[in-house]
Amino acid sequence: MDRRYTRTHEPIHVFSLCYGSAMNRFYKTVLSWFAAPRLSMREHYEAVRRLQRRLATFALLPPRLRSWHTAQSDSGFQVPVRIFQPKQKTRDEVLVFFHGGGWVIGDVVSYTPVCNTMADLTGCVVVSVDYRLAPEHPFPAGLEDCYQVTHRILENPGLVGAASADNIVLFGDSAGGNLAVGVSLLLRERDQRKVAGQILLYPITQYDHNPETSPFESVRQHGQDYRLTTTEVQDYLELYVPDPAQRCDPLVSPLTAEDLSNLPDTLLVTAELDLLRDEAEAFGEALANAGNTVTLHRVNKALHGFIMLPRRSGAVQQTYAVVNAFLGPRTTA
């Protein structure tokens, strides 16, 4: 195994579920209760956004929070940013976070509990970016927002309390992980300074999630029963990238990139029962084959989107243990 590529779990075949047993049939049934509502995201994304905002009103805002805006250079759009301070700051790294939601739903409000947990469990300042959403703002609007915020922070790290650009780490879940990779690619293409690292949770890395044509078995294994479905992913992609020809662009589907060299050190966390599992792990291998340093960790029996669970849940605790190991020793006790 290449020293640049590390798996922090047992070999994949060791812990695959044995669905023939009564215990695992019961477990699968219980997990199916958490499946995504069978809505057409193309038709109901606005209703989902409204529901998320209503639910977010019940979450108390942490007292260690402030907001600012940064101008998007091309359009002049003011990208909202929410900054979370940990209860105890124990690291110099600043995590620039891009939320999930298929590029269509989610925002800094609905992800406030996640970012508050992230700050507390890592001891890092967390910068949450409220990028523009599709379909009102299709590709590449949201990606450019994320890039502009990251570029401004790298040029002026003191804006977010960082001592140096060497302390900036990208962090994204699902579509946010996709955006984090896109930002890293844009920084490289535009000869900008790269970030110190990127943490990708169950990212979308390619465009084909049709069970009949996808090269990845997890699409067929887990694309119907659980938290995220193949239909939902396809709806998101069509809303984010209306032009089918653009869906092969490496900034949308980084697995199609011919050159993945000179990208940041990467931690890639996948969920065993997620249809995106195999494509994310294939992307980790592609990064390593291109000469990058990659740590891959699969969370056993976890569903897509598990980072939104309460902070005491096993999957969340396990993930932050891996994240903290990736970030390295704390600077203060």
Contacts in CASP RR format, 6 or more apart in sequence:
PFRMAT RR
TARGET T0000
AUTHOR 0000-0000-0000
METHOD contacts of the structure
MODEL  1
MDRRYTRTHEPIHVFSLCYGSAMNRFYKTVLSWFAAPRLSMREHYEAVRR
LQRRLATFALLPPRLRSWHTAQSDSGFQVPVRIFQPKQKTRDEVLVFFHG
GGWVIGDVVSYTPVCNTMADLTGCVVVSVDYRLAPEHPFPAGLEDCYQVT
HRILENPGLVGAASADNIVLFGDSAGGNLAVGVSLLLRERDQRKVAGQIL
LYPITQYDHNPETSPFESVRQHGQDYRLTTTEVQDYLELYVPDPAQRCDP
LVSPLTAEDLSNLPDTLLVTAELDLLRDEAEAFGEALANAGNTVTLHRVN
KALHGFIMLPRRSGAVQQTYAVVNAFLGPRTTA
1 7 0 8 1.000
2 288 0 8 1.000
2 289 0 8 1.000
4 288 0 8 1.000
4 291 0 8 1.000
4 292 0 8 1.000
4 293 0 8 1.000
4 294 0 8 1.000
5 284 0 8 1.000
5 285 0 8 1.000
5 288 0 8 1.000
5 293 0 8 1.000
5 294 0 8 1.000
5 296 0 8 1.000
6 294 0 8 1.000
6 295 0 8 1.000
6 296 0 8 1.000
7 296 0 8 1.000
7 297 0 8 1.000
7 298 0 8 1.000
8 295 0 8 1.000
8 296 0 8 1.000
8 297 0 8 1.000
8 322 0 8 1.000
9 15 0 8 1.000
9 297 0 8 1.000
9 298 0 8 1.000
9 300 0 8 1.000
12 281 0 8 1.000
12 298 0 8 1.000
15 272 0 8 1.000
15 300 0 8 1.000
16 272 0 8 1.000
17 24 0 8 1.000
17 27 0 8 1.000
17 28 0 8 1.000
17 272 0 8 1.000
17 273 0 8 1.000
17 301 0 8 1.000
18 24 0 8 1.000
19 25 0 8 1.000
19 28 0 8 1.000
27 301 0 8 1.000
28 225 0 8 1.000
31 225 0 8 1.000
31 226 0 8 1.000
31 273 0 8 1.000
31 303 0 8 1.000
32 225 0 8 1.000
32 226 0 8 1.000
34 226 0 8 1.000
34 227 0 8 1.000
34 303 0 8 1.000
35 225 0 8 1.000
35 226 0 8 1.000
35 227 0 8 1.000
35 229 0 8 1.000
36 226 0 8 1.000
36 227 0 8 1.000
36 228 0 8 1.000
36 229 0 8 1.000
36 232 0 8 1.000
38 229 0 8 1.000
39 47 0 8 1.000
39 48 0 8 1.000
40 231 0 8 1.000
40 235 0 8 1.000
41 48 0 8 1.000
41 104 0 8 1.000
41 105 0 8 1.000
41 232 0 8 1.000
41 235 0 8 1.000
41 236 0 8 1.000
41 239 0 8 1.000
42 235 0 8 1.000
42 238 0 8 1.000
42 239 0 8 1.000
45 104 0 8 1.000
45 105 0 8 1.000
45 135 0 8 1.000
45 239 0 8 1.000
48 105 0 8 1.000
49 105 0 8 1.000
49 106 0 8 1.000
49 107 0 8 1.000
52 105 0 8 1.000
52 106 0 8 1.000
52 107 0 8 1.000
52 109 0 8 1.000
52 110 0 8 1.000
53 107 0 8 1.000
53 109 0 8 1.000
53 110 0 8 1.000
55 110 0 8 1.000
56 109 0 8 1.000
56 110 0 8 1.000
56 112 0 8 1.000
59 112 0 8 1.000
59 113 0 8 1.000
61 112 0 8 1.000
62 84 0 8 1.000
62 85 0 8 1.000
62 112 0 8 1.000
62 116 0 8 1.000
64 84 0 8 1.000
64 85 0 8 1.000
64 86 0 8 1.000
64 87 0 8 1.000
64 119 0 8 1.000
65 82 0 8 1.000
65 83 0 8 1.000
65 84 0 8 1.000
65 85 0 8 1.000
65 112 0 8 1.000
66 82 0 8 1.000
66 83 0 8 1.000
67 80 0 8 1.000
67 81 0 8 1.000
67 82 0 8 1.000
67 83 0 8 1.000
68 81 0 8 1.000
68 83 0 8 1.000
68 159 0 8 1.000
69 78 0 8 1.000
69 79 0 8 1.000
69 80 0 8 1.000
69 81 0 8 1.000
70 78 0 8 1.000
70 79 0 8 1.000
70 81 0 8 1.000
70 148 0 8 1.000
70 149 0 8 1.000
70 152 0 8 1.000
71 77 0 8 1.000
71 78 0 8 1.000
71 79 0 8 1.000
71 148 0 8 1.000
72 78 0 8 1.000
72 79 0 8 1.000
72 144 0 8 1.000
72 145 0 8 1.000
72 148 0 8 1.000
73 148 0 8 1.000
74 144 0 8 1.000
75 141 0 8 1.000
77 132 0 8 1.000
77 145 0 8 1.000
79 129 0 8 1.000
79 130 0 8 1.000
79 131 0 8 1.000
79 132 0 8 1.000
79 145 0 8 1.000
79 148 0 8 1.000
79 149 0 8 1.000
80 108 0 8 1.000
80 129 0 8 1.000
80 130 0 8 1.000
81 108 0 8 1.000
81 127 0 8 1.000
81 128 0 8 1.000
81 129 0 8 1.000
81 130 0 8 1.000
81 149 0 8 1.000
82 108 0 8 1.000
82 112 0 8 1.000
82 115 0 8 1.000
82 127 0 8 1.000
82 128 0 8 1.000
82 130 0 8 1.000
83 125 0 8 1.000
83 126 0 8 1.000
83 127 0 8 1.000
83 128 0 8 1.000
83 160 0 8 1.000
84 115 0 8 1.000
84 116 0 8 1.000
84 118 0 8 1.000
84 119 0 8 1.000
84 125 0 8 1.000
84 126 0 8 1.000
84 127 0 8 1.000
84 128 0 8 1.000
85 119 0 8 1.000
85 125 0 8 1.000
86 119 0 8 1.000
86 120 0 8 1.000
86 122 0 8 1.000
86 123 0 8 1.000
86 124 0 8 1.000
86 125 0 8 1.000
86 126 0 8 1.000
87 119 0 8 1.000
87 120 0 8 1.000
87 123 0 8 1.000
88 123 0 8 1.000
89 123 0 8 1.000
89 124 0 8 1.000
89 125 0 8 1.000
89 332 0 8 1.000
90 123 0 8 1.000
90 330 0 8 1.000
90 331 0 8 1.000
90 332 0 8 1.000
90 333 0 8 1.000
91 122 0 8 1.000
91 123 0 8 1.000
91 124 0 8 1.000
91 327 0 8 1.000
91 330 0 8 1.000
91 331 0 8 1.000
92 162 0 8 1.000
92 163 0 8 1.000
92 167 0 8 1.000
92 331 0 8 1.000
93 122 0 8 1.000
93 124 0 8 1.000
93 162 0 8 1.000
93 167 0 8 1.000
93 168 0 8 1.000
93 169 0 8 1.000
93 196 0 8 1.000
93 327 0 8 1.000
94 124 0 8 1.000
94 125 0 8 1.000
94 126 0 8 1.000
94 127 0 8 1.000
94 153 0 8 1.000
94 157 0 8 1.000
94 160 0 8 1.000
94 161 0 8 1.000
94 162 0 8 1.000
94 167 0 8 1.000
94 168 0 8 1.000
94 169 0 8 1.000
95 118 0 8 1.000
95 119 0 8 1.000
95 122 0 8 1.000
95 124 0 8 1.000
95 125 0 8 1.000
95 126 0 8 1.000
95 127 0 8 1.000
95 169 0 8 1.000
95 170 0 8 1.000
95 171 0 8 1.000
95 199 0 8 1.000
96 127 0 8 1.000
96 129 0 8 1.000
96 149 0 8 1.000
96 150 0 8 1.000
96 153 0 8 1.000
96 160 0 8 1.000
96 168 0 8 1.000
96 169 0 8 1.000
96 170 0 8 1.000
96 171 0 8 1.000
96 195 0 8 1.000
97 111 0 8 1.000
97 115 0 8 1.000
97 118 0 8 1.000
97 126 0 8 1.000
97 127 0 8 1.000
97 128 0 8 1.000
97 129 0 8 1.000
97 171 0 8 1.000
97 172 0 8 1.000
98 129 0 8 1.000
98 131 0 8 1.000
98 146 0 8 1.000
98 170 0 8 1.000
98 171 0 8 1.000
98 172 0 8 1.000
98 175 0 8 1.000
98 176 0 8 1.000
98 177 0 8 1.000
98 179 0 8 1.000
98 180 0 8 1.000
98 183 0 8 1.000
99 106 0 8 1.000
99 107 0 8 1.000
99 108 0 8 1.000
99 110 0 8 1.000
99 111 0 8 1.000
99 114 0 8 1.000
99 128 0 8 1.000
99 129 0 8 1.000
99 172 0 8 1.000
99 173 0 8 1.000
99 176 0 8 1.000
100 106 0 8 1.000
100 111 0 8 1.000
100 172 0 8 1.000
100 173 0 8 1.000
100 174 0 8 1.000
100 175 0 8 1.000
100 176 0 8 1.000
100 177 0 8 1.000
101 174 0 8 1.000
101 175 0 8 1.000
101 176 0 8 1.000
101 236 0 8 1.000
102 174 0 8 1.000
102 175 0 8 1.000
102 204 0 8 1.000
102 233 0 8 1.000
102 236 0 8 1.000
102 240 0 8 1.000
103 133 0 8 1.000
103 134 0 8 1.000
103 139 0 8 1.000
103 142 0 8 1.000
103 175 0 8 1.000
103 178 0 8 1.000
103 179 0 8 1.000
103 236 0 8 1.000
103 239 0 8 1.000
103 240 0 8 1.000
104 133 0 8 1.000
104 134 0 8 1.000
104 135 0 8 1.000
104 235 0 8 1.000
104 236 0 8 1.000
104 239 0 8 1.000
104 240 0 8 1.000
105 133 0 8 1.000
106 133 0 8 1.000
107 130 0 8 1.000
107 133 0 8 1.000
108 115 0 8 1.000
108 128 0 8 1.000
108 129 0 8 1.000
108 130 0 8 1.000
111 128 0 8 1.000
111 308 0 8 1.000
112 128 0 8 1.000
113 308 0 8 1.000
114 307 0 8 1.000
114 308 0 8 1.000
115 126 0 8 1.000
115 128 0 8 1.000
117 311 0 8 1.000
117 316 0 8 1.000
118 124 0 8 1.000
118 126 0 8 1.000
118 171 0 8 1.000
118 320 0 8 1.000
119 125 0 8 1.000
119 126 0 8 1.000
120 311 0 8 1.000
121 311 0 8 1.000
121 320 0 8 1.000
121 323 0 8 1.000
121 324 0 8 1.000
122 320 0 8 1.000
122 323 0 8 1.000
122 324 0 8 1.000
122 327 0 8 1.000
123 330 0 8 1.000
124 169 0 8 1.000
124 327 0 8 1.000
125 160 0 8 1.000
125 161 0 8 1.000
125 162 0 8 1.000
126 171 0 8 1.000
127 149 0 8 1.000
127 153 0 8 1.000
127 160 0 8 1.000
129 145 0 8 1.000
129 146 0 8 1.000
129 149 0 8 1.000
131 141 0 8 1.000
131 142 0 8 1.000
131 143 0 8 1.000
131 145 0 8 1.000
131 146 0 8 1.000
131 149 0 8 1.000
131 179 0 8 1.000
132 141 0 8 1.000
132 142 0 8 1.000
132 145 0 8 1.000
133 142 0 8 1.000
134 141 0 8 1.000
134 142 0 8 1.000
134 236 0 8 1.000
134 239 0 8 1.000
134 240 0 8 1.000
135 239 0 8 1.000
135 240 0 8 1.000
135 242 0 8 1.000
138 239 0 8 1.000
138 240 0 8 1.000
138 241 0 8 1.000
138 242 0 8 1.000
139 240 0 8 1.000
139 241 0 8 1.000
139 246 0 8 1.000
139 249 0 8 1.000
139 251 0 8 1.000
139 252 0 8 1.000
140 251 0 8 1.000
142 179 0 8 1.000
143 179 0 8 1.000
143 182 0 8 1.000
143 183 0 8 1.000
143 186 0 8 1.000
143 251 0 8 1.000
146 179 0 8 1.000
146 180 0 8 1.000
146 182 0 8 1.000
146 183 0 8 1.000
147 182 0 8 1.000
147 183 0 8 1.000
147 186 0 8 1.000
147 187 0 8 1.000
150 168 0 8 1.000
150 170 0 8 1.000
150 183 0 8 1.000
150 187 0 8 1.000
150 195 0 8 1.000
151 187 0 8 1.000
151 192 0 8 1.000
152 159 0 8 1.000
153 159 0 8 1.000
153 160 0 8 1.000
153 162 0 8 1.000
153 165 0 8 1.000
153 168 0 8 1.000
154 165 0 8 1.000
154 168 0 8 1.000
154 187 0 8 1.000
154 192 0 8 1.000
154 193 0 8 1.000
154 195 0 8 1.000
155 165 0 8 1.000
157 163 0 8 1.000
157 164 0 8 1.000
157 165 0 8 1.000
157 167 0 8 1.000
157 168 0 8 1.000
162 168 0 8 1.000
165 193 0 8 1.000
165 195 0 8 1.000
165 196 0 8 1.000
166 196 0 8 1.000
167 196 0 8 1.000
168 195 0 8 1.000
168 196 0 8 1.000
169 195 0 8 1.000
169 196 0 8 1.000
169 197 0 8 1.000
169 198 0 8 1.000
169 199 0 8 1.000
169 327 0 8 1.000
170 180 0 8 1.000
170 183 0 8 1.000
170 184 0 8 1.000
170 195 0 8 1.000
170 197 0 8 1.000
170 198 0 8 1.000
170 199 0 8 1.000
170 264 0 8 1.000
171 180 0 8 1.000
171 198 0 8 1.000
171 199 0 8 1.000
171 201 0 8 1.000
172 179 0 8 1.000
172 180 0 8 1.000
172 199 0 8 1.000
172 200 0 8 1.000
172 201 0 8 1.000
172 203 0 8 1.000
173 201 0 8 1.000
173 202 0 8 1.000
173 203 0 8 1.000
173 305 0 8 1.000
173 307 0 8 1.000
174 201 0 8 1.000
174 202 0 8 1.000
174 203 0 8 1.000
174 204 0 8 1.000
174 228 0 8 1.000
174 276 0 8 1.000
174 304 0 8 1.000
174 305 0 8 1.000
175 203 0 8 1.000
175 204 0 8 1.000
175 236 0 8 1.000
175 240 0 8 1.000
176 203 0 8 1.000
177 200 0 8 1.000
177 201 0 8 1.000
177 203 0 8 1.000
177 204 0 8 1.000
178 203 0 8 1.000
178 204 0 8 1.000
178 205 0 8 1.000
178 252 0 8 1.000
178 254 0 8 1.000
180 198 0 8 1.000
180 199 0 8 1.000
180 200 0 8 1.000
180 203 0 8 1.000
181 198 0 8 1.000
181 200 0 8 1.000
181 203 0 8 1.000
181 205 0 8 1.000
181 254 0 8 1.000
181 263 0 8 1.000
181 283 0 8 1.000
182 251 0 8 1.000
182 254 0 8 1.000
183 195 0 8 1.000
184 194 0 8 1.000
184 195 0 8 1.000
184 198 0 8 1.000
184 263 0 8 1.000
184 264 0 8 1.000
185 250 0 8 1.000
185 251 0 8 1.000
185 254 0 8 1.000
185 257 0 8 1.000
185 263 0 8 1.000
186 192 0 8 1.000
186 251 0 8 1.000
187 193 0 8 1.000
187 194 0 8 1.000
187 195 0 8 1.000
188 194 0 8 1.000
188 262 0 8 1.000
188 263 0 8 1.000
194 262 0 8 1.000
194 263 0 8 1.000
194 264 0 8 1.000
195 264 0 8 1.000
196 264 0 8 1.000
196 265 0 8 1.000
197 264 0 8 1.000
197 265 0 8 1.000
197 266 0 8 1.000
197 267 0 8 1.000
198 263 0 8 1.000
198 264 0 8 1.000
198 265 0 8 1.000
198 266 0 8 1.000
198 267 0 8 1.000
199 266 0 8 1.000
199 267 0 8 1.000
199 269 0 8 1.000
199 323 0 8 1.000
199 326 0 8 1.000
200 266 0 8 1.000
200 267 0 8 1.000
200 268 0 8 1.000
200 269 0 8 1.000
200 280 0 8 1.000
201 269 0 8 1.000
201 305 0 8 1.000
201 307 0 8 1.000
201 319 0 8 1.000
202 269 0 8 1.000
202 270 0 8 1.000
202 271 0 8 1.000
202 274 0 8 1.000
202 276 0 8 1.000
202 277 0 8 1.000
202 280 0 8 1.000
202 304 0 8 1.000
202 305 0 8 1.000
203 268 0 8 1.000
203 276 0 8 1.000
203 280 0 8 1.000
203 283 0 8 1.000
204 233 0 8 1.000
204 276 0 8 1.000
204 279 0 8 1.000
205 253 0 8 1.000
205 254 0 8 1.000
205 255 0 8 1.000
205 276 0 8 1.000
205 279 0 8 1.000
205 280 0 8 1.000
205 282 0 8 1.000
205 283 0 8 1.000
206 253 0 8 1.000
206 254 0 8 1.000
206 255 0 8 1.000
206 256 0 8 1.000
206 279 0 8 1.000
206 283 0 8 1.000
207 237 0 8 1.000
207 241 0 8 1.000
207 247 0 8 1.000
207 248 0 8 1.000
207 252 0 8 1.000
207 253 0 8 1.000
207 256 0 8 1.000
208 214 0 8 1.000
208 215 0 8 1.000
209 219 0 8 1.000
209 223 0 8 1.000
209 230 0 8 1.000
209 233 0 8 1.000
209 234 0 8 1.000
209 237 0 8 1.000
209 275 0 8 1.000
210 219 0 8 1.000
210 230 0 8 1.000
210 234 0 8 1.000
211 219 0 8 1.000
211 220 0 8 1.000
211 223 0 8 1.000
211 230 0 8 1.000
214 220 0 8 1.000
216 277 0 8 1.000
216 278 0 8 1.000
216 279 0 8 1.000
216 282 0 8 1.000
217 278 0 8 1.000
218 274 0 8 1.000
218 275 0 8 1.000
218 276 0 8 1.000
218 277 0 8 1.000
218 278 0 8 1.000
218 279 0 8 1.000
219 230 0 8 1.000
219 275 0 8 1.000
219 278 0 8 1.000
219 279 0 8 1.000
221 275 0 8 1.000
222 273 0 8 1.000
222 274 0 8 1.000
222 275 0 8 1.000
222 277 0 8 1.000
223 229 0 8 1.000
223 230 0 8 1.000
223 275 0 8 1.000
224 230 0 8 1.000
226 273 0 8 1.000
226 274 0 8 1.000
226 275 0 8 1.000
226 303 0 8 1.000
226 304 0 8 1.000
227 274 0 8 1.000
227 303 0 8 1.000
227 304 0 8 1.000
227 305 0 8 1.000
228 274 0 8 1.000
228 275 0 8 1.000
228 276 0 8 1.000
228 303 0 8 1.000
228 304 0 8 1.000
228 305 0 8 1.000
229 275 0 8 1.000
230 275 0 8 1.000
233 275 0 8 1.000
233 276 0 8 1.000
237 247 0 8 1.000
237 252 0 8 1.000
240 252 0 8 1.000
241 247 0 8 1.000
241 249 0 8 1.000
241 252 0 8 1.000
246 252 0 8 1.000
247 253 0 8 1.000
248 256 0 8 1.000
249 256 0 8 1.000
250 256 0 8 1.000
250 257 0 8 1.000
250 258 0 8 1.000
254 260 0 8 1.000
254 283 0 8 1.000
255 279 0 8 1.000
255 282 0 8 1.000
255 283 0 8 1.000
255 286 0 8 1.000
257 286 0 8 1.000
259 290 0 8 1.000
260 286 0 8 1.000
260 287 0 8 1.000
260 289 0 8 1.000
260 290 0 8 1.000
260 292 0 8 1.000
261 290 0 8 1.000
261 291 0 8 1.000
261 292 0 8 1.000
262 292 0 8 1.000
263 287 0 8 1.000
263 290 0 8 1.000
263 292 0 8 1.000
264 292 0 8 1.000
265 292 0 8 1.000
265 293 0 8 1.000
265 294 0 8 1.000
265 326 0 8 1.000
266 284 0 8 1.000
266 287 0 8 1.000
266 292 0 8 1.000
266 293 0 8 1.000
266 294 0 8 1.000
266 295 0 8 1.000
267 294 0 8 1.000
267 295 0 8 1.000
267 297 0 8 1.000
267 322 0 8 1.000
267 323 0 8 1.000
267 326 0 8 1.000
268 280 0 8 1.000
268 281 0 8 1.000
268 283 0 8 1.000
268 284 0 8 1.000
268 287 0 8 1.000
268 294 0 8 1.000
268 295 0 8 1.000
268 296 0 8 1.000
268 297 0 8 1.000
269 297 0 8 1.000
269 298 0 8 1.000
269 299 0 8 1.000
269 319 0 8 1.000
269 322 0 8 1.000
269 323 0 8 1.000
270 276 0 8 1.000
270 277 0 8 1.000
270 280 0 8 1.000
270 281 0 8 1.000
270 296 0 8 1.000
270 297 0 8 1.000
270 298 0 8 1.000
270 299 0 8 1.000
271 277 0 8 1.000
271 298 0 8 1.000
271 299 0 8 1.000
271 302 0 8 1.000
271 303 0 8 1.000
271 304 0 8 1.000
271 305 0 8 1.000
271 306 0 8 1.000
271 315 0 8 1.000
272 298 0 8 1.000
272 299 0 8 1.000
272 300 0 8 1.000
272 301 0 8 1.000
272 302 0 8 1.000
273 301 0 8 1.000
273 302 0 8 1.000
273 303 0 8 1.000
273 304 0 8 1.000
274 302 0 8 1.000
274 303 0 8 1.000
274 304 0 8 1.000
274 305 0 8 1.000
275 304 0 8 1.000
276 304 0 8 1.000
277 298 0 8 1.000
281 296 0 8 1.000
281 298 0 8 1.000
284 294 0 8 1.000
284 296 0 8 1.000
285 294 0 8 1.000
287 294 0 8 1.000
288 294 0 8 1.000
295 322 0 8 1.000
295 326 0 8 1.000
297 319 0 8 1.000
297 322 0 8 1.000
299 306 0 8 1.000
299 315 0 8 1.000
299 318 0 8 1.000
299 319 0 8 1.000
302 315 0 8 1.000
306 313 0 8 1.000
306 315 0 8 1.000
306 316 0 8 1.000
306 319 0 8 1.000
307 316 0 8 1.000
307 319 0 8 1.000
309 315 0 8 1.000
309 316 0 8 1.000
310 316 0 8 1.000
311 317 0 8 1.000
324 330 0 8 1.000
END
